[in-house]
Amino acid sequence: MLAVTLSLFMALPPAWAQEAGAIKALNIVIVEGEGAINNVRQRVAREPIVEVTDENRRPVAGALVTFMLPGNGPSGVFANGSNSFTVAADNAGRAVARGLRLNNQPGQVPVRVNVSHQGLTASTSFTMTTAAVAAAAGIGVAKLLIILAVAGAAVTAGAVAINQSGGSATVPPSVGVTPGTPTVGPPR
């Protein structure tokens, strides 16, 4: 009886061996990069990050992840100087395309992602945007709008003061600033 039980036990693979090779599907989750807007005037861009999981949403460490950029138009290169970059996913299943540098062409940048692990493959793509966003002497757009509003109010107040004092100076036309939501986009 013991011999039969032992032979049955030896014929079955251990439970850990089944779990280790039991990945049936790979999933790719875009963690960082989708819809990101990068300023082409800066030297660095937001680094794309993906997470590779199995069919049970568990991280797949060691999966090979390849990020690919277009060969022309709005694009860039990775730290290796190429428009493709391959890295192994870490223990959390995450892969980061480090060192992304965009070219100076504004527009949509499609990023293709291919993953392979234990004979399985998966792919997806997402889009980043490059834009020529200019800030006046390092001043953000919101601060620039506030400065313009204050300057416009000062010109208007000066004109009113001259007009009320009976001075003979020519009154400049009024400057009105209407508050609203500033928008920043690529050149038209």
MDTraj code that builds the backbone (N, CA, C; nanometers):
import mdtraj as md
import numpy as np

residues = "MET LEU ALA VAL THR LEU SER LEU PHE MET ALA LEU PRO PRO ALA TRP ALA GLN GLU ALA GLY ALA ILE LYS ALA LEU ASN ILE VAL ILE VAL GLU GLY GLU GLY ALA ILE ASN ASN VAL ARG GLN ARG VAL ALA ARG GLU PRO ILE VAL GLU VAL THR ASP GLU ASN ARG ARG PRO VAL ALA GLY ALA LEU VAL THR PHE MET LEU PRO GLY ASN GLY PRO SER GLY VAL PHE ALA ASN GLY SER ASN SER PHE THR VAL ALA ALA ASP ASN ALA GLY ARG ALA VAL ALA ARG GLY LEU ARG LEU ASN ASN GLN PRO GLY GLN VAL PRO VAL ARG VAL ASN VAL SER HIS GLN GLY LEU THR ALA SER THR SER PHE THR MET THR THR ALA ALA VAL ALA ALA ALA ALA GLY ILE GLY VAL ALA LYS LEU LEU ILE ILE LEU ALA VAL ALA GLY ALA ALA VAL THR ALA GLY ALA VAL ALA ILE ASN GLN SER GLY GLY SER ALA THR VAL PRO PRO SER VAL GLY VAL THR PRO GLY THR PRO THR VAL GLY PRO PRO ARG".split()
xyz = np.array([
    [0.0820, -0.1185, 0.0000],
    [0.0000, 0.0000, 0.0000],
    [0.0872, 0.1261, 0.0000],
    [0.1889, 0.1248, 0.0820],
    [0.2799, 0.2385, 0.0871],
    [0.3504, 0.2572, -0.0466],
    [0.3862, 0.1507, -0.1119],
    [0.4542, 0.1586, -0.2407],
    [0.3628, 0.2187, -0.3462],
    [0.2341, 0.1847, -0.3442],
    [0.1386, 0.2387, -0.4408],
    [0.1192, 0.3875, -0.4168],
    [0.1038, 0.4260, -0.2911],
    [0.0853, 0.5667, -0.2564],
    [0.2087, 0.6470, -0.2939],
    [0.3245, 0.5937, -0.2635],
    [0.4487, 0.6629, -0.2963],
    [0.4664, 0.6754, -0.4473],
    [0.4324, 0.5728, -0.5244],
    [0.4475, 0.5819, -0.6699],
    [0.3496, 0.6833, -0.7282],
    [0.2277, 0.6928, -0.6742],
    [0.1330, 0.7941, -0.7193],
    [0.1842, 0.9343, -0.6867],
    [0.2407, 0.9497, -0.5687],
    [0.2941, 1.0789, -0.5264],
    [0.4092, 1.1216, -0.6165],
    [0.4950, 1.0288, -0.6530],
    [0.6112, 1.0599, -0.7356],
    [0.5681, 1.0936, -0.8789],
    [0.4567, 1.0394, -0.9261],
    [0.4111, 1.0622, -1.0629],
    [0.3526, 1.2021, -1.0806],
    [0.3026, 1.2595, -0.9749],
    [0.2414, 1.3927, -0.9831],
    [0.3477, 1.5007, -0.9631],
    [0.3427, 1.6060, -1.0434],
    [0.4380, 1.7156, -1.0205],
    [0.3991, 1.7906, -0.8934],
    [0.4958, 1.8496, -0.8250],
    [0.4631, 1.9240, -0.7036],
    [0.3735, 2.0434, -0.7363],
    [0.2952, 2.0856, -0.6382],
    [0.2010, 2.1969, -0.6570],
    [0.2733, 2.3246, -0.6967],
    [0.3922, 2.3506, -0.6414],
    [0.4641, 2.4736, -0.6755],
    [0.5081, 2.4746, -0.8208],
    [0.5369, 2.3553, -0.8770],
    [0.5779, 2.3489, -1.0171],
    [0.4611, 2.3832, -1.1081],
    [0.3405, 2.3412, -1.0706],
    [0.2228, 2.3751, -1.1508],
    [0.1969, 2.5245, -1.1472],
    [0.2106, 2.5838, -1.0305],
    [0.1843, 2.7271, -1.0176],
    [0.2871, 2.8098, -1.0948],
    [0.4148, 2.7703, -1.0914],
    [0.5196, 2.8495, -1.1544],
    [0.5027, 2.8541, -1.3067],
    [0.4593, 2.7450, -1.3686],
    [0.4478, 2.7436, -1.5128],
    [0.3048, 2.7579, -1.5624],
    [0.2145, 2.7933, -1.4762],
    [0.0726, 2.7916, -1.5106],
    [0.0209, 2.9227, -1.5693],
    [0.1075, 3.0144, -1.6047],
    [0.0594, 3.1404, -1.6624],
    [-0.0024, 3.1096, -1.7980],
    [-0.1275, 3.1526, -1.8156],
    [-0.1994, 3.1245, -1.9400],
    [-0.2135, 3.2469, -2.0283],
    [-0.2004, 3.3674, -1.9689],
    [-0.2182, 3.4905, -2.0467],
    [-0.1406, 3.6039, -1.9811],
    [-0.0976, 3.6971, -2.0646],
    [-0.0293, 3.8167, -2.0163],
    [-0.1189, 3.9375, -2.0397],
    [-0.1232, 4.0256, -1.9426],
    [-0.1972, 4.1514, -1.9540],
    [-0.0990, 4.2662, -1.9356],
    [-0.1236, 4.3760, -2.0062],
    [-0.0394, 4.4948, -1.9937],
    [-0.1266, 4.6093, -1.9445],
    [-0.0845, 4.6706, -1.8347],
    [-0.1548, 4.7860, -1.7791],
    [-0.0632, 4.9074, -1.7943],
    [-0.1134, 5.0134, -1.8573],
    [-0.0353, 5.1361, -1.8715],
    [-0.0450, 5.2117, -1.7387],
    [0.0685, 5.2267, -1.6713],
    [0.0717, 5.2963, -1.5426],
    [0.0998, 5.4448, -1.5624],
    [0.1938, 5.4770, -1.6496],
    [0.2338, 5.6161, -1.6758],
    [0.2635, 5.6316, -1.8239],
    [0.2168, 5.7417, -1.8815],
    [0.2478, 5.7711, -2.0203],
    [0.1255, 5.7998, -2.1044],
    [0.0170, 5.7257, -2.0847],
    [-0.1037, 5.7469, -2.1648],
    [-0.1544, 5.8887, -2.1453],
    [-0.1617, 5.9646, -2.2547],
    [-0.2120, 6.1013, -2.2482],
    [-0.1144, 6.2026, -2.1911],
    [0.0067, 6.1600, -2.1578],
    [0.1052, 6.2530, -2.1007],
    [0.1397, 6.3613, -2.2023],
    [0.1525, 6.4850, -2.1548],
    [0.1933, 6.5961, -2.2401],
    [0.3340, 6.6346, -2.2001],
    [0.4256, 6.6247, -2.2952],
    [0.5666, 6.6547, -2.2705],
    [0.6053, 6.7810, -2.3458],
    [0.6843, 6.8656, -2.2811],
    [0.7311, 6.9897, -2.3408],
    [0.8569, 6.9605, -2.4213],
    [0.8521, 6.9834, -2.5532],
    [0.9688, 6.9541, -2.6372],
    [1.0863, 7.0456, -2.6064],
    [1.0620, 7.1544, -2.5361],
    [1.1708, 7.2461, -2.5015],
    [1.2519, 7.1967, -2.3814],
    [1.2014, 7.0954, -2.3135],
    [1.2750, 7.0380, -2.2010],
    [1.3515, 6.9167, -2.2506],
    [1.4574, 6.8828, -2.1810],
    [1.5414, 6.7725, -2.2248],
    [1.4860, 6.6361, -2.1852],
    [1.4019, 6.6303, -2.0846],
    [1.3502, 6.5017, -2.0377],
    [1.2000, 6.4942, -2.0597],
    [1.1500, 6.3728, -2.0634],
    [1.0070, 6.3492, -2.0814],
    [0.9588, 6.2554, -1.9711],
    [0.8288, 6.2460, -1.9578],
    [0.7723, 6.1516, -1.8617],
    [0.8002, 6.0106, -1.9113],
    [0.8566, 5.9296, -1.8246],
    [0.8965, 5.7954, -1.8632],
    [0.7757, 5.7023, -1.8659],
    [0.7556, 5.6320, -1.9770],
    [0.6458, 5.5349, -1.9820],
    [0.6699, 5.4219, -1.8828],
    [0.5629, 5.3818, -1.8134],
    [0.5696, 5.2713, -1.7176],
    [0.4510, 5.1791, -1.7453],
    [0.4790, 5.0496, -1.7558],
    [0.3727, 4.9510, -1.7704],
    [0.3858, 4.8461, -1.6610],
    [0.2759, 4.7767, -1.6382],
    [0.2748, 4.6667, -1.5419],
    [0.2260, 4.5426, -1.6149],
    [0.2995, 4.4337, -1.6011],
    [0.2642, 4.3077, -1.6657],
    [0.2044, 4.2157, -1.5599],
    [0.0835, 4.1642, -1.5899],
    [0.0171, 4.0724, -1.4975],
    [-0.0263, 3.9476, -1.5731],
    [-0.0569, 3.8428, -1.4964],
    [-0.1081, 3.7204, -1.5577],
    [-0.2608, 3.7264, -1.5619],
    [-0.3228, 3.6150, -1.5987],
    [-0.4687, 3.6113, -1.6107],
    [-0.5398, 3.6331, -1.4771],
    [-0.4698, 3.6160, -1.3661],
    [-0.5271, 3.6371, -1.2325],
    [-0.4859, 3.7714, -1.1729],
    [-0.4310, 3.8600, -1.2583],
    [-0.3875, 3.9955, -1.2183],
    [-0.2705, 3.9936, -1.1209],
    [-0.1924, 3.8848, -1.1238],
    [-0.0706, 3.8778, -1.0425],
    [0.0457, 3.9289, -1.1253],
    [0.1408, 4.0015, -1.0629],
    [0.2557, 4.0536, -1.1383],
    [0.3393, 3.9407, -1.1982],
    [0.3940, 3.9676, -1.3164],
    [0.4794, 3.8709, -1.3847],
    [0.6213, 3.9278, -1.3874],
    [0.6999, 3.8869, -1.2889],
    [0.8391, 3.9321, -1.2812],
    [0.9206, 3.8652, -1.3910],
    [1.0129, 3.9405, -1.4499],
    [1.1026, 3.8860, -1.5506],
    [1.0487, 3.8894, -1.6922],
    [0.9242, 3.9304, -1.7106],
    [0.8705, 3.9408, -1.8467],
    [0.9519, 4.0447, -1.9230],
    [0.9828, 4.0177, -2.0491],
    [1.0586, 4.1128, -2.1304],
    [0.9617, 4.2105, -2.1954],
    [0.9844, 4.3394, -2.1703],
    [0.8967, 4.4451, -2.2196],
    [0.9764, 4.5320, -2.3156],
    [0.9250, 4.5487, -2.4382],
    [0.9899, 4.6330, -2.5381],
    [0.9006, 4.7518, -2.5688],
    [0.9552, 4.8721, -2.5496],
    [0.8879, 4.9974, -2.5834],
    [0.9410, 5.0420, -2.7189],
    [0.8522, 5.0842, -2.8106],
    [0.8954, 5.1262, -2.9432],
    [0.8312, 5.2594, -2.9807],
    [0.9129, 5.3487, -3.0380],
    [0.8686, 5.4795, -3.0852],
    [0.8762, 5.4831, -3.2374],
    [0.8019, 5.5740, -3.3013],
    [0.8093, 5.5848, -3.4475],
    [0.9491, 5.6253, -3.4942],
    [0.9811, 5.5898, -3.6179],
    [1.1110, 5.6225, -3.6750],
    [1.1199, 5.7650, -3.7271],
    [1.0050, 5.8317, -3.7468],
    [1.0070, 5.9702, -3.7944],
    [0.8864, 6.0457, -3.7381],
    [0.8828, 6.1756, -3.7638],
    [0.7759, 6.2600, -3.7099],
    [0.7958, 6.2849, -3.5618],
    [0.6891, 6.3216, -3.4901],
    [0.7017, 6.3382, -3.3454],
    [0.7440, 6.2052, -3.2836],
    [0.8589, 6.2034, -3.2210],
    [0.9146, 6.0794, -3.1680],
    [1.0233, 6.1119, -3.0669],
    [1.1184, 6.0229, -3.0538],
    [1.2291, 6.0437, -2.9625],
    [1.3189, 5.9223, -2.9596],
    [1.4076, 5.9198, -2.8618],
    [1.4967, 5.8059, -2.8404],
    [1.5025, 5.7771, -2.6909],
    [1.5390, 5.6537, -2.6617],
    [1.5544, 5.6130, -2.5228],
    [1.7003, 5.6303, -2.4809],
    [1.7315, 5.5942, -2.3583],
    [1.8667, 5.6123, -2.3041],
    [1.9725, 5.5416, -2.3885],
    [1.9332, 5.4361, -2.4579],
    [2.0294, 5.3621, -2.5403],
    [2.0514, 5.4264, -2.6773],
    [1.9855, 5.5410, -2.7047],
    [2.0016, 5.6112, -2.8312],
    [1.9160, 5.5554, -2.9438],
    [1.8341, 5.4575, -2.9147],
    [1.7512, 5.3923, -3.0150],
    [1.6039, 5.4287, -2.9949],
    [1.5217, 5.3980, -3.0964],
    [1.3792, 5.4230, -3.0798],
    [1.3070, 5.3010, -3.0232],
    [1.3835, 5.2002, -2.9788],
    [1.3243, 5.0881, -2.9041],
    [1.4093, 5.0602, -2.7809],
    [1.3426, 5.0087, -2.6777],
    [1.4101, 4.9864, -2.5497],
    [1.3474, 4.8628, -2.4855],
    [1.4285, 4.7649, -2.4479],
    [1.3787, 4.6419, -2.3858],
    [1.4304, 4.6331, -2.2431],
    [1.3405, 4.5966, -2.1521],
    [1.3745, 4.5860, -2.0112],
    [1.2923, 4.4720, -1.9508],
    [1.3464, 4.4081, -1.8467],
    [1.2731, 4.3028, -1.7763],
    [1.1865, 4.3649, -1.6678],
    [1.0659, 4.3136, -1.6531],
    [0.9754, 4.3616, -1.5484],
    [1.0327, 4.3238, -1.4117],
    [1.0166, 4.4135, -1.3140],
    [1.0666, 4.3875, -1.1789],
    [0.9712, 4.2930, -1.1040],
    [0.9953, 4.2720, -0.9750],
    [0.9133, 4.1803, -0.8952],
    [0.7673, 4.2231, -0.8855],
    [0.7399, 4.3523, -0.9059],
    [0.6023, 4.4018, -0.9046],
    [0.5408, 4.3957, -1.0447],
    [0.6154, 4.3400, -1.1415],
    [0.5663, 4.3306, -1.2783],
    [0.5792, 4.4603, -1.3563],
    [0.6508, 4.5583, -1.2999],
    [0.6619, 4.6897, -1.3640],
    [0.7880, 4.7014, -1.4482],
    [0.7702, 4.7725, -1.5605],
    [0.8826, 4.8005, -1.6499],
    [0.8794, 4.9493, -1.6829],
    [0.9964, 5.0146, -1.6735],
    [1.0074, 5.1582, -1.6971],
    [1.1009, 5.1819, -1.8152],
    [1.0548, 5.2647, -1.9091],
    [1.1389, 5.3030, -2.0233],
    [1.2198, 5.4255, -1.9828],
    [1.3304, 5.4029, -1.9172],
    [1.4121, 5.5117, -1.8627],
    [1.4856, 5.5890, -1.9716],
    [1.5048, 5.7188, -1.9456],
    [1.5877, 5.8014, -2.0315],
    [1.5228, 5.8467, -2.1604],
    [1.3905, 5.8524, -2.1663],
    [1.3230, 5.8965, -2.2886],
    [1.3539, 6.0433, -2.3162],
    [1.4020, 6.0710, -2.4382],
    [1.4268, 6.2083, -2.4843],
    [1.3489, 6.2285, -2.6129],
    [1.2628, 6.3289, -2.6144],
    [1.1791, 6.3541, -2.7307],
    [1.2502, 6.4429, -2.8315],
    [1.2127, 6.4282, -2.9597],
    [1.2670, 6.5199, -3.0590],
    [1.1890, 6.6519, -3.0505],
    [1.2211, 6.7464, -3.1346],
    [1.1607, 6.8797, -3.1220],
    [1.0355, 6.8974, -3.2072],
    [0.9748, 6.7887, -3.2518],
    [0.8541, 6.7985, -3.3332],
    [0.7299, 6.7774, -3.2467],
    [0.6466, 6.8823, -3.2354],
    [0.5243, 6.8664, -3.1565],
    [0.4230, 6.7770, -3.2280],
    [0.3418, 6.7080, -3.1511],
    [0.2365, 6.6232, -3.2064],
    [0.2143, 6.4985, -3.1229],
    [0.1376, 6.4058, -3.1791],
    [0.1057, 6.2795, -3.1126],
    [0.2189, 6.1786, -3.1334],
    [0.2598, 6.1142, -3.0257],
    [0.3663, 6.0137, -3.0315],
    [0.3073, 5.8781, -2.9917],
    [0.2838, 5.7892, -3.0886],
    [0.2352, 5.6562, -3.0520],
    [0.3489, 5.5719, -2.9938],
    [0.3211, 5.5074, -2.8816],
    [0.4204, 5.4214, -2.8163],
    [0.3651, 5.2787, -2.8213],
    [0.4407, 5.1897, -2.8815],
    [0.4006, 5.0488, -2.8917],
    [0.4720, 4.9713, -2.7830],
    [0.4013, 4.8772, -2.7186],
    [0.4587, 4.7964, -2.6113],
    [0.4349, 4.6496, -2.6438],
    [0.5431, 4.5721, -2.6496],
    [0.5355, 4.4271, -2.6696],
    [0.5920, 4.3588, -2.5460],
    [0.5250, 4.2516, -2.5019],
    [0.5678, 4.1766, -2.3838],
    [0.5784, 4.0296, -2.4215],
    [0.6817, 3.9633, -2.3705],
    [0.6948, 3.8183, -2.3888],
    [0.7430, 3.7544, -2.2593],
    [0.6890, 3.6356, -2.2330],
    [0.7280, 3.5619, -2.1122],
    [0.6825, 3.4176, -2.1284],
    [0.7737, 3.3230, -2.1131],
    [0.7459, 3.1792, -2.1192],
    [0.6639, 3.1407, -2.2425],
    [0.7011, 3.1941, -2.3578],
    [0.6330, 3.1602, -2.4815],
    [0.5036, 3.2359, -2.5070],
    [0.4595, 3.3157, -2.4121],
    [0.3391, 3.3967, -2.4301],
    [0.3778, 3.5371, -2.4735],
    [0.2907, 3.6021, -2.5486],
    [0.3153, 3.7400, -2.5896],
    [0.1880, 3.8224, -2.5724],
    [0.2065, 3.9518, -2.5602],
    [0.0955, 4.0476, -2.5545],
    [0.1488, 4.1793, -2.6070],
    [0.0598, 4.2610, -2.6585],
    [0.1029, 4.3925, -2.7062],
    [-0.0103, 4.4921, -2.6882],
    [0.0276, 4.6177, -2.6801],
    [-0.0671, 4.7280, -2.6706],
    [0.0037, 4.8529, -2.7203],
    [-0.0689, 4.9597, -2.7260],
    [-0.0075, 5.0878, -2.7600],
    [-0.0828, 5.1983, -2.6876],
    [-0.0165, 5.3109, -2.6744],
    [-0.0782, 5.4292, -2.6150],
    [-0.0147, 5.5511, -2.6794],
    [-0.0709, 5.6669, -2.6515],
    [-0.0244, 5.7893, -2.7159],
    [0.0191, 5.8914, -2.6123],
    [0.1354, 5.9496, -2.6355],
    [0.1845, 6.0636, -2.5594],
    [0.1766, 6.1835, -2.6534],
    [0.1821, 6.3037, -2.5990],
    [0.1787, 6.4236, -2.6809],
    [0.3019, 6.5072, -2.6520],
    [0.3639, 6.5580, -2.7574],
    [0.4716, 6.6539, -2.7389],
    [0.4200, 6.7894, -2.7841],
    [0.4485, 6.8908, -2.7066],
    [0.4016, 7.0255, -2.7377],
    [0.5124, 7.1247, -2.7084],
    [0.5149, 7.2335, -2.7842],
    [0.6111, 7.3413, -2.7610],
    [0.5448, 7.4404, -2.6664],
    [0.5550, 7.4147, -2.5383],
    [0.4947, 7.4994, -2.4364],
    [0.5991, 7.5995, -2.3906],
    [0.5724, 7.7275, -2.4143],
    [0.6679, 7.8317, -2.3766],
    [0.6202, 7.9006, -2.2504],
    [0.7112, 7.9255, -2.1605],
    [0.6828, 8.0037, -2.0405],
    [0.7729, 8.1263, -2.0454],
    [0.7179, 8.2398, -2.0132],
    [0.7930, 8.3653, -2.0203],
    [0.8941, 8.3719, -1.9071],
    [1.0205, 8.3622, -1.9424],
    [1.1327, 8.3747, -1.8481],
    [1.1127, 8.2874, -1.7248],
    [1.0661, 8.1670, -1.7440],
    [1.0503, 8.0755, -1.6326],
    [0.9242, 8.0992, -1.5520],
    [0.8388, 8.1870, -1.5948],
    [0.7146, 8.2141, -1.5233],
    [0.6077, 8.1235, -1.5813],
    [0.5312, 8.0574, -1.4960],
    [0.4245, 7.9709, -1.5419],
    [0.3124, 8.0511, -1.6065],
    [0.2284, 7.9832, -1.6817],
    [0.1192, 8.0481, -1.7532],
    [0.0240, 8.1169, -1.6569],
    [-0.0112, 8.0541, -1.5460],
    [-0.1046, 8.1137, -1.4499],
    [-0.0466, 8.2432, -1.3918],
    [0.0821, 8.2410, -1.3560],
    [0.1451, 8.3622, -1.3016],
    [0.1505, 8.4717, -1.4072],
    [0.1779, 8.4338, -1.5311],
    [0.1835, 8.5312, -1.6387],
    [0.0482, 8.5988, -1.6579],
    [-0.0597, 8.5234, -1.6502],
    [-0.1944, 8.5813, -1.6627],
    [-0.2249, 8.6762, -1.5477],
    [-0.1822, 8.6429, -1.4280],
    [-0.2044, 8.7307, -1.3129],
    [-0.1271, 8.8613, -1.3311],
    [-0.0030, 8.8510, -1.3769],
    [0.0778, 8.9719, -1.3994],
    [0.0124, 9.0598, -1.5041],
    [-0.0364, 9.0009, -1.6126],
    [-0.1042, 9.0794, -1.7158],
    [-0.2319, 9.1443, -1.6633],
    [-0.3055, 9.0752, -1.5796],
    [-0.4282, 9.1318, -1.5226],
    [-0.3963, 9.2503, -1.4324],
    [-0.2935, 9.2372, -1.3497],
    [-0.2536, 9.3477, -1.2608],
    [-0.2047, 9.4664, -1.3426],
    [-0.1251, 9.4384, -1.4474],
    [-0.0756, 9.5478, -1.5315],
    [-0.1911, 9.6188, -1.6017],
    [-0.2877, 9.5428, -1.6495],
    [-0.4042, 9.6033, -1.7137],
    [-0.4836, 9.6884, -1.6175],
    [-0.4991, 9.6434, -1.4954],
    [-0.5716, 9.7212, -1.3940],
    [-0.4956, 9.8488, -1.3609],
    [-0.3629, 9.8421, -1.3554],
    [-0.2834, 9.9608, -1.3244],
    [-0.2959, 10.0642, -1.4360],
    [-0.2946, 10.0209, -1.5617],
    [-0.3099, 10.1142, -1.6736],
    [-0.4473, 10.1808, -1.6673],
    [-0.5493, 10.1019, -1.6399],
    [-0.6853, 10.1561, -1.6313],
    [-0.6958, 10.2558, -1.5158],
    [-0.6396, 10.2219, -1.4001],
    [-0.6445, 10.3119, -1.2841],
    [-0.5697, 10.4414, -1.3133],
    [-0.4559, 10.4323, -1.3816],
    [-0.3792, 10.5521, -1.4171],
    [-0.4581, 10.6413, -1.5111],
    [-0.5265, 10.5828, -1.6068],
    [-0.6068, 10.6601, -1.7012],
    [-0.7216, 10.7312, -1.6292],
    [-0.7837, 10.6621, -1.5364],
    [-0.8944, 10.7233, -1.4602],
    [-0.8418, 10.8383, -1.3758],
    [-0.7262, 10.8204, -1.3131],
    [-0.6691, 10.9261, -1.2283],
    [-0.6361, 11.0493, -1.3103],
    [-0.5781, 11.0318, -1.4275],
    [-0.5457, 11.1459, -1.5138],
    [-0.6737, 11.2154, -1.5577],
    [-0.7725, 11.1374, -1.5933],
    [-0.8982, 11.1934, -1.6401],
    [-0.9688, 11.2723, -1.5295],
    [-0.9664, 11.2223, -1.4045],
    [-1.0348, 11.2887, -1.2937],
    [-0.9585, 11.4117, -1.2455],
    [-0.8273, 11.4158, -1.2653],
    [-0.7499, 11.5313, -1.2177],
    [-0.7562, 11.6472, -1.3156],
    [-0.8209, 11.6274, -1.4293],
    [-0.8324, 11.7361, -1.5251],
    [-0.7075, 11.7554, -1.6057],
    [-0.6170, 11.6592, -1.6023],
    [-0.4933, 11.6702, -1.6781],
    [-0.5215, 11.6683, -1.8270],
    [-0.4275, 11.7163, -1.8987],
    [-0.4459, 11.7231, -2.0430],
    [-0.3850, 11.6042, -2.1151],
    [-0.3386, 11.5064, -2.0413],
    [-0.2762, 11.3901, -2.1048],
    [-0.3811, 11.3097, -2.1805],
    [-0.3394, 11.2496, -2.2881],
    [-0.4297, 11.1648, -2.3662],
    [-0.4524, 11.0360, -2.2894],
    [-0.5770, 10.9992, -2.2789],
    [-0.6136, 10.8784, -2.2044],
    [-0.6034, 10.7587, -2.2986],
    [-0.5230, 10.6622, -2.2600],
    [-0.5124, 10.5434, -2.3446],
    [-0.6430, 10.4639, -2.3410],
    [-0.6659, 10.3824, -2.4403],
    [-0.7881, 10.3018, -2.4378],
    [-0.7864, 10.2068, -2.3190],
    [-0.9034, 10.1721, -2.2706],
    [-0.9147, 10.0817, -2.1552],
    [-0.8672, 9.9428, -2.1932],
    [-0.8081, 9.8785, -2.0952],
    [-0.7647, 9.7409, -2.1126],
    [-0.8490, 9.6574, -2.0193],
    [-0.9215, 9.5637, -2.0729],
    [-1.0045, 9.4762, -1.9892],
    [-0.9484, 9.3360, -1.9910],
    [-0.9486, 9.2733, -1.8755],
    [-0.9021, 9.1362, -1.8653],
    [-1.0174, 9.0547, -1.8105],
    [-1.0567, 8.9550, -1.8831],
    [-1.1658, 8.8688, -1.8400],
    [-1.1059, 8.7394, -1.7871],
    [-1.1370, 8.7077, -1.6599],
    [-1.0831, 8.5812, -1.6059],
    [-1.1442, 8.4621, -1.6789],
    [-1.0691, 8.3584, -1.6887],
    [-1.1163, 8.2365, -1.7537],
    [-1.0136, 8.1275, -1.7379],
    [-1.0345, 8.0193, -1.8037],
    [-0.9425, 7.9075, -1.7964],
    [-0.8426, 7.9185, -1.9097],
    [-0.7128, 7.9321, -1.8762],
    [-0.6130, 7.9402, -1.9825],
    [-0.5982, 7.8045, -2.0509],
    [-0.5725, 7.8070, -2.1789],
    [-0.5455, 7.6824, -2.2508],
    [-0.4092, 7.6919, -2.3162],
    [-0.3406, 7.5796, -2.3139],
    [-0.2086, 7.5732, -2.3749],
    [-0.2103, 7.4559, -2.4714],
    [-0.1677, 7.4773, -2.5909],
    [-0.1661, 7.3699, -2.6887],
    [-0.0534, 7.3903, -2.7873],
    [-0.0434, 7.2973, -2.8800],
    [0.0628, 7.3083, -2.9804],
    [0.0361, 7.4259, -3.0722],
    [0.1392, 7.4766, -3.1388],
    [0.1204, 7.5890, -3.2298],
    [0.0211, 7.5521, -3.3403],
    [-0.0504, 7.6534, -3.3888],
    [-0.1482, 7.6295, -3.4967],
    [-0.0937, 7.6747, -3.6265],
])
top = md.Topology()
chain = top.add_chain()
for i, resn in enumerate(residues, 1):
    res = top.add_residue(resn, chain, resSeq=i)
    for name in ("N", "CA", "C"):
        top.add_atom(name, md.element.get_by_symbol(name[0]), res)
traj = md.Trajectory(xyz[None], top)
